[in-house]
Amino acid sequence: MLIKFVPATVKLERITVTDPSVSATYTTTISVNDKVLKHFRHYLCDNQKSLEKAKIINWCSTVVPLYSLKTVGKGNCLLNACMMGMIGIGDTNFILRNHLSKYIELNESALHDRWKYSKIVNDRKLNLNLELEEHILEEGLTRTPRQHIIEEVPVLNDEKCVYLQSCHIFAAYNTLKRPIIVVGSEYIGTIHEKQAQLNDIIGLYLPLLTNTSNIIHYPIVLQYSLNHFSPLVCQRNDPSTSSKSFLLPLLPLSFWSSAKKANASSVTLKDLPIHYLNNMEAININSLLKKYLIIEELNINDEQTIRSCLVGDERIPADVNFTDKYPQYLKENINNETPSDNLLRSNNPVNTFQFVLCVVLCIQVS
């Protein structure tokens, strides 16, 4: 069944990534028509309906909709999602994770300064006013990037990686020389409390440690929910494959915020925060954004305009584009089955996007 899916003319081993910075020029898009996308969305997308219901994605009717692709976790979902958002395959062999580890080692001082300043600023915003001593800040940086990345990169016998955090995103987008934008719920909930704490992961991550002449101005877009990252990709803006070709290829740089006032709640649009800025960069946000993103004004209604940025459309070459090949595989093999029936079949080798991907990439095609 898998051999049928991989024609002899397709050299899938060419997808192997040796330098993530080369892959960073691409942006994954879904190139199928609306009918196929709707029929197979269960196999392609993850958490799509809840993201739309919460107005995390697709709340603006004039821009291209986003789709949350299924992504393997196991502690490496951040980097899997980044790679999926660029070339449609995850960081299966931990290539990007190893590059990230080396980048942190080489740029430890610069990363430390940004992390320390951001920690102090965020604590002040929360009115914590903590007087953190230098050795505590040093311990915070040392324990997070170095132990979580450098010392625990290898994964043996299907063991999980250590989960990555905000500071790793900061290092990742500088590694890739490309902005990363993370959307998600404003608050992180627990079993006992719906809004337990602010979600400090969502926001813009600009490659501030990279010369602007060397960066890619189209962001990698991720969503973060339930302690999991997944890539958000557009349907290809092509009249032959989509009825949405008239929509703008823009990403709103705002999110819906819930504020409680006098026993009532109101919902307003707020700008996504920009992480790890220093004092000088924070003075002129508009100018800074234009250095790293292609900024456009987006009309929400007759009275409100917000910032948005252009999303990329340079796709990985068609002969190695797994994002296009997987829907074709679904049409050929499970077109007449419902998702529930298919999942009950124990002899079905493919239940998720990533499972098929990992198996196919292991096949050697002559």
Summary of the structure (lengths in Angstrom):
residues: 366
radius of gyration: 20.9
end to end distance: 17.6
largest distance: 68.8
contacts: 1089
relative contact order: 0.20
helix: 40%
strand: 18%
